[in-house]
Amino acid sequence: MFFSNPVKVGVVGVGYLGSLHVKRLKEIPLANLVGIYDIDTQKGKSVAEEYGILSFPSLEDLIEEVEAVVVAAPTTAHYTIAKSCILSNRHVFVEKPLTDSLKTAAEIVHLSRERGVKVQVGHVERFNPAFLAAKDYIVGRVFFIESVRMSAYNPRGTDVDVILDLMIHDIDLTLSLMGEEPEMISAVGIPVVTGDIDIANVRLEFPSGAVANLTASRVSLEKMRKFRIFVMDRYLSVDLYRKRVDMVQKVGNELIPYFPPVDTGKDAITLELSAFLEAVRGKREVVVPAEEGYRNMLIASRIKKRIYERIRRVKDEDTGTR
């Protein structure tokens, strides 16, 4: 498809994930990738030379030359960068989580509304081809969701706990399917390698009676991204890692297996960036707006609170028995 008016866009932060964004933007017709900015000037110059684009000496210089910015810097820098872009009336795609605190995330939501700037949060699993394929078969009310997300330990991403690092993907998918927020949360988790929560399990109970059970670990020996959905008369098992959907459906008195086709022609990052640029051009609504990024962080915060309440209670009980 040819677009006559591509969006002038820049990328801030060109580490592992930022470099992927640069690569994908170079392939998207609606993107005119102007350049990048990274606090590591040598890294910035190296990536710029590889893709034949500019490496700007400052964030302000990049903002001056673009209409939209993709923020792929560490989570702790999201707020400062996104705020600068919004105050300059530049549209923003910001990797998940939106920021590293509820207060700053709420400010980004407020500023984006006030300025009329479009902000999309990078909850990439919304664009996973397997999840997109499964959505066509999720008919009626969701009764139960079970997710398991496991990764081997990697220092990248440990600036936040496993809830904001990994589980937030499944929080986002769950809330997008449920269409409501949980009224009860129970959770357990522990630090293993870092000083924060590295393994967590949570049970979310919703006003409709639906339940979700989410597990995340970043100290696993295997990589797993399983998402299971129960609706009336059918069950779907979505392998987000291997891009596969298995479904069992009741037809009459029989259970019939079916394997919905998954379109793996484009990767999720390409799809989410394309959706953002289309939203900038007014061709569609923002798929994961700042409000939903904030909502996901709010639930993540409530989960973390429950975990630390449990940890303190266990410590108190242990102390009392000595």
Rosetta silent file (secondary structure, phi, psi, omega in degrees, C-alpha in Angstrom):
SEQUENCE: MFFSNPVKVGVVGVGYLGSLHVKRLKEIPLANLVGIYDIDTQKGKSVAEEYGILSFPSLEDLIEEVEAVVVAAPTTAHYTIAKSCILSNRHVFVEKPLTDSLKTAAEIVHLSRERGVKVQVGHVERFNPAFLAAKDYIVGRVFFIESVRMSAYNPRGTDVDVILDLMIHDIDLTLSLMGEEPEMISAVGIPVVTGDIDIANVRLEFPSGAVANLTASRVSLEKMRKFRIFVMDRYLSVDLYRKRVDMVQKVGNELIPYFPPVDTGKDAITLELSAFLEAVRGKREVVVPAEEGYRNMLIASRIKKRIYERIRRVKDEDTGTR
SCORE:     score description
SCORE:     0.000 S_00000001
   1 L     0.000  135.840 -178.180    0.000    0.000    0.000 S_00000001
   2 L  -104.073  131.900  176.934    1.357    3.434   -0.914 S_00000001
   3 L  -113.812  127.919 -176.103    0.940    6.430    1.367 S_00000001
   4 L   -81.348  -15.000 -175.091    1.539    9.874   -0.125 S_00000001
   5 L  -132.268   72.841 -178.775    2.056   11.579    3.211 S_00000001
   6 L   -64.874  155.678 -178.663    4.324    9.540    5.494 S_00000001
   7 E   -85.543  128.159  174.824    4.775   10.568    9.124 S_00000001
   8 E   -76.273  114.516 -171.350    8.102   12.141   10.037 S_00000001
   9 E  -131.283  149.756  176.364    9.146   10.058   13.019 S_00000001
  10 E  -130.070  160.118  179.825   12.171    9.682   15.289 S_00000001
  11 E  -118.555  131.805  176.783   13.279    7.053   17.803 S_00000001
  12 E  -109.641  118.273 -177.305   14.646    7.815   21.266 S_00000001
  13 L    94.033  108.848 -176.420   16.759    5.007   22.734 S_00000001
  14 L  -122.761   46.294  170.041   18.369    2.519   20.365 S_00000001
  15 L   -74.135 -149.744 -177.143   19.269   -0.380   22.615 S_00000001
  16 H   -57.199  -53.764 -176.235   17.972   -3.858   21.789 S_00000001
  17 H   -72.948  -41.154  179.381   14.293   -2.904   21.497 S_00000001
  18 H   -60.850  -37.437  178.143   14.883    0.565   20.070 S_00000001
  19 H   -64.771  -35.534  175.288   17.017   -0.901   17.298 S_00000001
  20 H   -63.877  -40.690  177.407   14.142   -3.221   16.391 S_00000001
  21 H   -62.131  -41.884  178.064   11.834   -0.216   16.141 S_00000001
  22 H   -59.662  -47.395 -178.813   14.332    1.517   13.846 S_00000001
  23 H   -60.332  -45.557 -178.611   14.525   -1.545   11.607 S_00000001
  24 H   -68.431  -40.244 -179.980   10.746   -1.918   11.372 S_00000001
  25 H   -61.975  -32.574  177.956   10.119    1.791   10.783 S_00000001
  26 L   -66.125  -19.805 -176.744   12.475    1.660    7.804 S_00000001
  27 L   -99.302   -9.478 -175.408   10.172   -0.970    6.287 S_00000001
  28 L   -92.817  121.754 -177.089    6.815    0.769    6.911 S_00000001
  29 L   -58.735  -32.793 -177.477    5.553    2.905    3.988 S_00000001
  30 L   -79.512   -2.046 -178.873    3.733    5.342    6.278 S_00000001
  31 E  -106.127  129.675  168.347    6.946    6.078    8.194 S_00000001
  32 E  -110.312   91.135 -176.344    9.555    8.651    7.208 S_00000001
  33 E   -73.019  104.921 -176.179   12.254    7.776    9.735 S_00000001
  34 E   -76.964  -44.117 -177.413   14.134   11.051   10.147 S_00000001
  35 E   175.332 -169.837 -175.021   16.598    9.981   12.805 S_00000001
  36 E  -137.116  164.953  170.096   17.357    8.861   16.323 S_00000001
  37 E  -141.073  133.656  174.770   18.662   10.099   19.640 S_00000001
  38 L  -140.753  139.748 -179.766   20.449    8.069   22.291 S_00000001
  39 L   -61.194  -26.289  173.442   22.252    9.290   25.384 S_00000001
  40 L   -86.220   95.987 -172.990   25.076    6.944   24.299 S_00000001
  41 H   -60.791  -36.042  179.412   26.342    8.993   21.366 S_00000001
  42 H   -66.639  -41.993  176.965   28.557    6.221   19.994 S_00000001
  43 H   -62.670  -42.669  179.029   25.664    3.778   19.993 S_00000001
  44 H   -60.734  -45.465 -179.611   23.485    6.374   18.315 S_00000001
  45 H   -64.492  -39.076 -179.595   26.024    7.051   15.581 S_00000001
  46 H   -63.194  -47.045  179.782   26.527    3.334   14.964 S_00000001
  47 H   -67.075  -39.752  179.633   22.803    2.647   14.508 S_00000001
  48 H   -61.420  -43.216  179.029   22.358    5.792   12.408 S_00000001
  49 H   -65.388  -38.874 -179.388   25.139    4.749   10.047 S_00000001
  50 H   -61.780  -37.394 -175.655   23.715    1.226    9.744 S_00000001
  51 H  -106.501    5.294  176.242   20.316    2.518    8.629 S_00000001
  52 L    65.728   42.019  179.744   21.366    5.647    6.777 S_00000001
  53 L  -128.377  177.776 -178.400   19.609    8.113    9.077 S_00000001
  54 E   -87.795  146.110  169.743   20.604   11.027   11.315 S_00000001
  55 E  -110.326  112.288 -174.539   21.815   10.765   14.900 S_00000001
  56 L   -83.202  146.569 -177.650   20.718   13.932   16.688 S_00000001
  57 L   -74.060  -16.901 -179.286   22.892   15.493   19.411 S_00000001
  58 L  -152.015  161.210  176.646   19.928   16.096   21.747 S_00000001
  59 H   -61.599  -41.232 -178.720   16.317   15.135   22.334 S_00000001
  60 H   -61.436  -39.573  179.306   15.256   18.714   21.602 S_00000001
  61 H   -65.204  -39.661  177.820   16.977   18.646   18.218 S_00000001
  62 H   -65.362  -48.247 -178.813   15.179   15.424   17.278 S_00000001
  63 H   -55.932  -38.353 -178.056   11.790   16.715   18.438 S_00000001
  64 H   -59.553  -27.806 -171.546   12.240   19.844   16.314 S_00000001
  65 H  -103.291    0.172 -174.104   12.437   17.772   13.116 S_00000001
  66 L  -127.981  168.026  173.913    9.632   15.226   13.564 S_00000001
  67 L   -98.729  -26.507 -174.916    5.867   14.861   13.993 S_00000001
  68 E  -144.839  151.614 -177.272    6.002   11.760   16.174 S_00000001
  69 E  -129.573  135.482  172.330    8.455   10.067   18.509 S_00000001
  70 E  -100.771  119.184 -176.802    8.941    6.414   19.440 S_00000001
  71 E  -100.754  111.737  179.961   10.272    6.172   23.001 S_00000001
  72 L  -125.677   25.218  177.040   12.304    3.011   23.615 S_00000001
  73 L   -77.105  171.574  175.730   14.573    4.313   26.364 S_00000001
  74 L   -55.319  150.775 -175.727   14.691    2.664   29.828 S_00000001
  75 H   -52.927  -38.585 -177.779   11.412    2.855   31.758 S_00000001
  76 H   -63.217  -17.139 -179.659   12.859    5.364   34.239 S_00000001
  77 H  -101.485   -5.407 -175.825   13.299    7.843   31.373 S_00000001
  78 H   -56.319  -48.013 -174.868    9.838    7.434   29.782 S_00000001
  79 H   -59.969  -51.041 -177.109    8.171   10.238   31.709 S_00000001
  80 H   -60.962  -44.331 -178.079   10.758   12.927   30.997 S_00000001
  81 H   -68.848  -48.882 -178.575   10.996   12.086   27.297 S_00000001
  82 H   -61.477  -40.542  179.267    7.257   11.664   26.718 S_00000001
  83 H   -62.285  -43.581  178.856    6.480   14.907   28.574 S_00000001
  84 H   -60.901  -40.884  179.604    8.972   16.853   26.448 S_00000001
  85 H   -66.018  -45.799 -177.804    7.410   15.453   23.283 S_00000001
  86 H   -64.563  -42.235  179.307    3.827   16.196   24.364 S_00000001
  87 H   -65.606  -19.559  175.657    4.660   19.750   25.432 S_00000001
  88 L   -97.052   10.630  178.368    6.114   20.222   21.946 S_00000001
  89 L    60.787   38.764  175.600    2.851   18.856   20.470 S_00000001
  90 L  -106.266  136.164  177.283    4.508   15.711   19.101 S_00000001
  91 E   -70.379  150.925 -170.896    2.616   12.423   19.052 S_00000001
  92 E  -133.128  130.344  164.622    4.203    9.683   21.135 S_00000001
  93 E  -107.258  120.780 -176.982    4.568    5.936   20.997 S_00000001
  94 E  -124.181  129.689  179.112    6.063    4.851   24.329 S_00000001
  95 E   -57.847  155.877  177.417    7.157    1.352   25.221 S_00000001
  96 L   -76.310  153.706  -14.063    5.424   -0.360   28.133 S_00000001
  97 L   -70.580  162.635 -175.735    5.058    0.402   30.945 S_00000001
  98 L   -50.752  -51.664  173.295    3.917    3.955   30.276 S_00000001
  99 L  -144.928 -169.659 -179.309    6.199    5.342   33.028 S_00000001
 100 L  -101.988    8.458  176.425    7.732    4.034   36.245 S_00000001
 101 L  -152.912  152.408  179.295    5.123    5.506   38.629 S_00000001
 102 H   -64.033  -36.434 -178.713    1.375    6.049   38.766 S_00000001
 103 H   -61.878  -48.123 -178.118    1.822    9.759   39.453 S_00000001
 104 H   -72.435  -33.236  177.203    3.885   10.406   36.331 S_00000001
 105 H   -63.712  -41.747  178.142    1.687    8.102   34.223 S_00000001
 106 H   -62.831  -36.466  179.002   -1.389   10.087   35.299 S_00000001
 107 H   -67.131  -38.246  177.698    0.369   13.309   34.304 S_00000001
 108 H   -63.329  -41.914  176.826    1.104   11.932   30.834 S_00000001
 109 H   -59.575  -47.451 -178.724   -2.574   11.035   30.443 S_00000001
 110 H   -62.073  -47.323 -177.358   -3.587   14.539   31.547 S_00000001
 111 H   -65.118  -39.651 -179.347   -1.083   16.318   29.302 S_00000001
 112 H   -64.763  -37.582  176.481   -1.969   14.247   26.239 S_00000001
 113 H   -68.118  -45.221 -177.695   -5.650   15.110   26.681 S_00000001
 114 H   -61.301  -39.692 -176.309   -4.916   18.768   27.327 S_00000001
 115 H   -91.263  -10.758 -177.300   -2.684   19.089   24.266 S_00000001
 116 L    69.846   29.569 -179.359   -4.696   16.824   21.970 S_00000001
 117 L   -95.819  138.730  179.524   -1.606   14.683   21.407 S_00000001
 118 L   -86.279  128.301  178.619   -1.962   10.995   20.557 S_00000001
 119 E  -124.375  124.938  175.398   -0.114    8.617   22.869 S_00000001
 120 E  -117.362  134.759  179.555    0.085    4.881   22.234 S_00000001
 121 E   -97.967  138.443 -172.856    1.618    2.491   24.766 S_00000001
 122 E   -79.004   58.337  173.063    3.665   -0.423   23.445 S_00000001
 123 L   -83.333   82.582 -166.522    1.651   -3.350   24.746 S_00000001
 124 H   -64.532  -25.080 -177.996    2.867   -5.399   21.805 S_00000001
 125 H   -66.435  -19.173  174.214    0.933   -8.586   22.599 S_00000001
 126 H   -60.186  -24.635 -176.594   -2.274   -6.835   21.488 S_00000001
 127 H  -106.612    5.744  177.726   -0.779   -7.148   18.010 S_00000001
 128 L   -61.501  127.235 -177.907    0.548  -10.679   18.359 S_00000001
 129 H   -54.577  -32.960  179.125   -0.780  -12.588   15.297 S_00000001
 130 H   -69.252  -41.031  178.100   -1.886  -15.473   17.519 S_00000001
 131 H   -66.974  -40.804  178.284   -3.907  -13.178   19.795 S_00000001
 132 H   -62.164  -38.960  178.620   -5.439  -11.413   16.780 S_00000001
 133 H   -67.066  -40.989 -178.233   -6.444  -14.789   15.338 S_00000001
 134 H   -66.688  -35.323 -176.194   -7.949  -15.937   18.640 S_00000001
 135 H   -55.791  -32.984 -179.320  -10.017  -12.754   19.088 S_00000001
 136 L   -65.193  -17.679 -176.006  -12.250  -13.734   16.156 S_00000001
 137 L  -111.020    5.004  177.382  -13.364  -16.808   18.118 S_00000001
 138 L   -91.335   92.084 -173.319  -13.908  -15.183   21.511 S_00000001
 139 L  -106.096  129.006  178.398  -17.681  -14.948   21.372 S_00000001
 140 L    79.820 -161.695 -173.609  -19.744  -13.670   24.270 S_00000001
 141 L   -76.964  138.320  174.529  -18.592  -13.241   27.845 S_00000001
 142 E   -82.406  130.742 -178.865  -15.201  -14.472   29.001 S_00000001
 143 E   -98.189  -37.760 -174.746  -15.504  -16.684   32.099 S_00000001
 144 E  -152.374  139.796  175.275  -11.900  -17.565   32.896 S_00000001
 145 E  -129.554  137.888  174.287   -8.397  -16.635   31.746 S_00000001
 146 E  -131.421  128.556  178.335   -5.151  -18.349   32.645 S_00000001
 147 E  -130.164  145.341  174.339   -1.749  -17.041   31.563 S_00000001
 148 E  -133.668  119.711 -178.829    1.807  -18.235   32.095 S_00000001
 149 E  -128.300  114.294 -176.350    4.679  -16.000   30.995 S_00000001
 150 E  -130.948  142.372  177.960    8.212  -17.155   31.741 S_00000001
 151 L  -142.266  154.382  172.078   11.649  -15.966   30.670 S_00000001
 152 L   -71.077  155.527 -178.802   15.244  -16.690   31.531 S_00000001
 153 L   -63.346  132.729  177.396   16.943  -14.040   33.652 S_00000001
 154 L  -143.462  122.091 -178.411   18.169  -11.061   31.636 S_00000001
 155 L   -56.674  -25.946  177.376   19.480   -7.879   33.307 S_00000001
 156 L   -66.590  124.833  179.270   17.713   -5.871   30.573 S_00000001
 157 L   100.016   -7.081 -176.978   14.325   -4.832   31.957 S_00000001
 158 L   -84.091   13.024  171.894   15.171   -5.306   35.625 S_00000001
 159 L   -73.976   -9.612  174.352   14.807   -1.598   36.313 S_00000001
 160 L  -131.986  165.491  179.776   11.217   -2.600   37.182 S_00000001
 161 L   -73.441  171.992 -176.265    9.706   -5.653   38.913 S_00000001
 162 H   -65.192  -22.416  178.788    8.434   -8.700   37.026 S_00000001
 163 H   -68.042  -46.254  177.587    4.869   -7.370   37.224 S_00000001
 164 H   -78.616  -26.013 -177.698    5.723   -4.258   35.197 S_00000001
 165 H   -79.120  -49.055 -174.128    8.328   -6.098   33.138 S_00000001
 166 H  -119.022  -52.265 -173.903    6.402   -9.220   32.053 S_00000001
 167 H   -61.097  -26.527 -176.624    3.024   -9.713   33.721 S_00000001
 168 H   -60.719  -26.095  174.527    1.747   -6.341   32.532 S_00000001
 169 H   -59.830  -46.666 -176.527    1.415   -7.833   29.024 S_00000001
 170 H   -77.668  -27.917  170.369   -1.121  -10.336   30.327 S_00000001
 171 H   -60.009  -45.723 -178.955   -2.810   -7.757   32.538 S_00000001
 172 H   -63.082  -47.812  179.957   -3.365   -5.721   29.383 S_00000001
 173 H   -61.797  -43.136 -178.987   -4.705   -8.655   27.349 S_00000001
 174 H   -61.540  -49.102 -178.022   -6.963   -9.740   30.208 S_00000001
 175 H   -66.747  -33.649  179.213   -8.477   -6.307   30.779 S_00000001
 176 H   -66.748  -31.410  179.543   -8.953   -5.761   27.045 S_00000001
 177 H   -85.482  -36.684 -177.951  -10.994   -8.980   26.851 S_00000001
 178 H   -71.879  -36.764 -177.914  -12.891   -8.629   30.136 S_00000001
 179 L    71.225   18.491  178.080  -13.993   -5.050   29.516 S_00000001
 180 L  -155.263  163.669  179.725  -14.019   -4.394   33.263 S_00000001
 181 L  -100.512  149.275 -178.396  -11.572   -3.941   36.116 S_00000001
 182 L   -66.745  145.826  176.559  -11.118   -6.500   38.908 S_00000001
 183 L   -99.666  -18.583  177.070  -12.862   -5.928   42.215 S_00000001
 184 E  -135.564  137.207  179.419  -10.701   -8.397   44.161 S_00000001
 185 E  -132.359  127.906  170.040   -6.988   -9.147   43.859 S_00000001
 186 E  -126.945  140.334 -173.007   -4.961  -11.792   45.677 S_00000001
 187 E  -152.633  155.038  174.711   -1.301  -12.316   44.876 S_00000001
 188 E  -139.394  145.853  179.391    1.930  -13.945   45.922 S_00000001
 189 E  -169.312  161.973 -179.465    5.467  -13.244   44.748 S_00000001
 190 E  -146.918  151.343  167.669    9.107  -13.243   45.800 S_00000001
 191 L   -76.242  145.008  176.886   12.459  -11.715   44.868 S_00000001
 192 L  -127.629  -53.091 -177.195   14.947  -14.283   43.585 S_00000001
 193 L  -108.945  -41.722 -178.084   17.768  -12.578   41.696 S_00000001
 194 L   -95.865 -176.721  177.249   17.026   -8.865   41.966 S_00000001
 195 L   -87.078    4.930 -178.324   15.949   -6.790   44.955 S_00000001
 196 L  -126.255 -176.555 -175.736   12.368   -6.749   43.677 S_00000001
 197 L   -66.544  124.607  179.975    9.666   -9.270   42.739 S_00000001
 198 L  -111.392  -21.047  176.209   10.967  -11.778   40.151 S_00000001
 199 E  -133.482  134.374 -178.988    8.185  -14.395   40.305 S_00000001
 200 E  -147.839  146.751  172.310    4.510  -13.594   40.824 S_00000001
 201 E  -133.188  136.455 -177.560    1.103  -15.228   40.681 S_00000001
 202 E  -137.611  145.626  173.236   -2.157  -13.303   40.886 S_00000001
 203 E  -116.123  122.232  179.065   -5.865  -14.070   40.941 S_00000001
 204 E  -109.263  127.747  177.522   -8.157  -11.346   39.618 S_00000001
 205 E  -114.983  129.609 -172.673  -11.890  -11.527   40.336 S_00000001
 206 L  -105.941  156.581 -179.036  -14.231   -9.358   38.285 S_00000001
 207 L   -55.461  -31.119 -179.039  -17.696   -7.938   39.024 S_00000001
 208 L   -73.157  -11.588 -175.407  -19.214  -10.182   36.333 S_00000001
 209 L   102.166   -9.443  178.434  -17.963  -13.270   38.175 S_00000001
 210 L   -68.889  155.987 -177.826  -15.125  -13.904   35.738 S_00000001
 211 E  -135.085  144.030  173.467  -11.706  -14.883   37.078 S_00000001
 212 E  -129.949  136.634  178.350   -8.149  -14.564   35.735 S_00000001
 213 E  -121.316  111.635 -173.714   -5.097  -16.380   37.057 S_00000001
 214 E  -115.891  135.485  177.967   -1.807  -14.864   35.867 S_00000001
 215 E  -128.299  136.278  177.239    1.729  -16.148   36.480 S_00000001
 216 E  -140.356  139.407  178.048    4.997  -14.460   35.503 S_00000001
 217 E  -145.111  137.316  174.308    8.628  -15.402   36.120 S_00000001
 218 L  -115.414   23.752  175.146   11.893  -13.976   34.842 S_00000001
 219 L  -130.136   36.048 -178.325   14.068  -16.680   36.381 S_00000001
 220 L   -90.758  160.037  175.221   12.807  -19.641   34.359 S_00000001
 221 L   -89.596   -9.224  178.520   14.866  -22.193   32.418 S_00000001
 222 L  -133.649  159.884  178.614   12.430  -22.028   29.528 S_00000001
 223 L  -100.621  128.524 -177.841   10.580  -19.336   27.596 S_00000001
 224 E  -144.114  137.481  176.812    6.804  -19.573   27.684 S_00000001
 225 E  -138.673   76.105 -177.277    3.959  -17.273   26.635 S_00000001
 226 E  -104.858  137.674 -178.943    0.703  -19.199   27.123 S_00000001
 227 E  -138.813  115.757 -175.550   -2.696  -17.522   27.312 S_00000001
 228 E  -114.759  137.177 -173.485   -5.847  -19.607   27.795 S_00000001
 229 E  -129.616  129.287  178.433   -9.392  -18.294   27.424 S_00000001
 230 E  -113.135  120.568  172.767  -12.661  -19.959   28.454 S_00000001
 231 E  -126.673  174.787 -178.439  -15.952  -18.761   26.953 S_00000001
 232 L   -58.539  125.269  174.390  -19.327  -20.447   26.610 S_00000001
 233 L    70.558    7.177  177.500  -19.022  -23.698   24.623 S_00000001
 234 E  -157.542  156.589 -179.991  -15.349  -23.221   23.703 S_00000001
 235 E  -134.888  133.124  179.378  -11.821  -23.056   25.033 S_00000001
 236 E  -120.620  132.933  174.208   -8.855  -21.419   23.313 S_00000001
 237 E  -112.817  115.477 -174.930   -5.187  -22.012   24.060 S_00000001
 238 E  -108.842  116.712  175.614   -3.034  -19.246   22.600 S_00000001
 239 E   -95.219   98.249 -176.285    0.711  -19.791   22.335 S_00000001
 240 L   -71.008  -22.312 -179.598    1.955  -16.229   21.969 S_00000001
 241 L   -80.116  -47.084 -177.785    5.555  -17.391   21.656 S_00000001
 242 L   -92.375   -0.830  177.625    5.085  -20.006   18.915 S_00000001
 243 L    59.252   59.585 -177.960    2.202  -18.104   17.268 S_00000001
 244 E  -140.003  144.415  176.505   -0.338  -20.924   17.476 S_00000001
 245 E  -127.214  125.650  173.350   -4.000  -21.180   18.508 S_00000001
 246 E  -113.372  135.993 -178.729   -5.706  -24.433   19.540 S_00000001
 247 E  -133.716  141.033  171.521   -9.453  -24.437   20.124 S_00000001
 248 E  -119.934  125.441 -176.733  -11.946  -26.968   21.422 S_00000001
 249 E  -125.772  139.399  175.559  -15.597  -26.198   20.694 S_00000001
 250 E   -82.126  122.357  176.482  -18.787  -27.943   21.756 S_00000001
 251 E  -126.173  108.893 -172.924  -20.955  -28.802   18.763 S_00000001
 252 L    65.713 -122.500  178.038  -24.085  -30.657   19.777 S_00000001
 253 L  -104.090   12.153 -177.643  -22.887  -33.340   22.180 S_00000001
 254 E  -112.735  153.781  171.576  -19.378  -33.461   20.744 S_00000001
 255 E  -103.841  117.410 -174.145  -16.144  -31.607   21.452 S_00000001
 256 E  -109.128  123.238  175.784  -14.559  -30.620   18.154 S_00000001
 257 E   -78.557  145.884  177.443  -10.918  -29.511   17.903 S_00000001
 258 E  -148.223  145.648 -177.735  -10.092  -26.639   15.565 S_00000001
 259 L  -122.850   89.846 -177.975   -6.865  -24.801   14.821 S_00000001
 260 L   -54.705  137.401  179.665   -7.587  -21.225   13.719 S_00000001
 261 L   -68.158  140.831  179.685   -5.157  -19.986   11.053 S_00000001
 262 L  -114.957  123.710  178.971   -2.592  -17.467   12.251 S_00000001
 263 L   -83.332  103.237 -179.501   -1.291  -14.824    9.836 S_00000001
 264 L  -101.049   20.948 -179.044    2.430  -14.595   10.586 S_00000001
 265 L   -66.079  -29.005  177.222    3.189  -12.467    7.543 S_00000001
 266 L  -128.562  146.375  179.271    3.957   -9.433    9.713 S_00000001
 267 L   -84.562  164.333 -174.141    5.451   -9.267   13.173 S_00000001
 268 H   -63.797  -36.832 -179.484    3.740   -7.594   16.119 S_00000001
 269 H   -64.408  -42.316  176.635    6.149   -4.636   16.292 S_00000001
 270 H   -60.512  -43.086 -178.444    5.449   -3.767   12.652 S_00000001
 271 H   -65.707  -42.153 -177.838    1.716   -4.000   13.288 S_00000001
 272 H   -71.199  -38.358  177.593    1.757   -1.813   16.405 S_00000001
 273 H   -67.321  -39.598  177.346    3.961    0.863   14.812 S_00000001
 274 H   -62.548  -41.707  178.881    1.781    0.878   11.690 S_00000001
 275 H   -63.018  -40.405  178.615   -1.326    1.276   13.852 S_00000001
 276 H   -62.653  -47.248 -178.743    0.283    4.205   15.685 S_00000001
 277 H   -65.639  -36.401  175.984    1.220    5.985   12.468 S_00000001
 278 H   -65.122  -36.561  176.946   -2.268    5.408   11.059 S_00000001
 279 H   -66.742  -39.777  177.414   -3.701    6.960   14.244 S_00000001
 280 H   -59.716  -38.639 -179.647   -1.388    9.958   13.826 S_00000001
 281 L   -84.636    2.958  177.099   -2.772   10.406   10.300 S_00000001
 282 L    76.675   18.648 -178.851   -6.358   10.051   11.587 S_00000001
 283 L   -86.472  -13.586  178.575   -6.972    6.766    9.782 S_00000001
 284 L  -162.805  170.056  174.582   -7.939    4.925   13.008 S_00000001
 285 L   -80.388  156.266  175.341   -8.234    5.325   16.756 S_00000001
 286 L   -64.591  129.702 -174.648   -5.223    4.705   18.982 S_00000001
 287 L   -73.100  -46.223  178.719   -5.299    0.994   19.861 S_00000001
 288 L  -123.608   82.460 -176.897   -3.661    1.201   23.305 S_00000001
 289 E   -70.407  168.853 -177.966   -4.056    4.827   24.459 S_00000001
 290 H   -55.980  -35.542 -179.558   -2.313    6.351   27.474 S_00000001
 291 H   -59.333  -39.173 -179.466   -5.461    5.827   29.568 S_00000001
 292 H   -76.508  -31.575  173.686   -5.193    2.062   29.124 S_00000001
 293 H   -62.933  -41.233  176.774   -1.468    2.143   29.822 S_00000001
 294 H   -65.625  -43.675  179.091   -2.255    3.921   33.091 S_00000001
 295 H   -57.886  -43.641  179.157   -5.049    1.429   33.892 S_00000001
 296 H   -62.525  -40.694  178.192   -2.628   -1.474   33.422 S_00000001
 297 H   -66.153  -36.515  179.381   -0.115    0.203   35.738 S_00000001
 298 H   -62.630  -44.899  177.968   -2.816    0.791   38.343 S_00000001
 299 H   -66.566  -39.629  177.452   -3.705   -2.907   38.441 S_00000001
 300 H   -60.677  -39.176  178.920    0.010   -3.804   38.516 S_00000001
 301 H   -65.479  -40.660  178.777    0.443   -1.478   41.493 S_00000001
 302 H   -65.736  -37.029  177.422   -2.445   -3.117   43.338 S_00000001
 303 H   -63.894  -47.096 -179.352   -0.915   -6.540   42.668 S_00000001
 304 H   -61.874  -38.798  178.250    2.469   -5.466   44.007 S_00000001
 305 H   -60.831  -43.421  179.465    0.809   -4.022   47.113 S_00000001
 306 H   -63.732  -38.500 -179.456   -0.927   -7.347   47.790 S_00000001
 307 H   -64.067  -46.268 -178.203    2.356   -9.230   47.377 S_00000001
 308 H   -71.228  -28.943  173.137    4.222   -7.063   49.861 S_00000001
 309 H   -63.033  -41.794  179.301    1.338   -7.246   52.312 S_00000001
 310 H   -67.172  -42.260  179.437    1.624  -11.035   52.173 S_00000001
 311 H   -60.717  -44.049  178.961    5.422  -10.940   52.549 S_00000001
 312 H   -64.456  -38.719 -179.373    5.133   -8.712   55.642 S_00000001
 313 H   -65.412  -41.167  178.870    2.455  -10.950   57.116 S_00000001
 314 H   -65.562  -41.056  178.507    4.596  -14.057   56.642 S_00000001
 315 H   -63.049  -42.545  178.774    7.596  -12.338   58.215 S_00000001
 316 H   -61.964  -41.319  179.777    5.482  -11.245   61.175 S_00000001
 317 H   -66.282  -39.754  178.823    4.182  -14.783   61.633 S_00000001
 318 H   -63.589  -41.532  179.505    7.701  -16.205   61.451 S_00000001
 319 H   -64.994  -37.632 -177.573    8.908  -13.691   64.035 S_00000001
 320 H   -70.651  -22.701 -178.851    6.001  -14.502   66.318 S_00000001
 321 L   -90.311   -3.089 -179.218    6.765  -18.223   66.345 S_00000001
 322 L   -88.750    0.000    0.000   10.381  -17.796   67.479 S_00000001
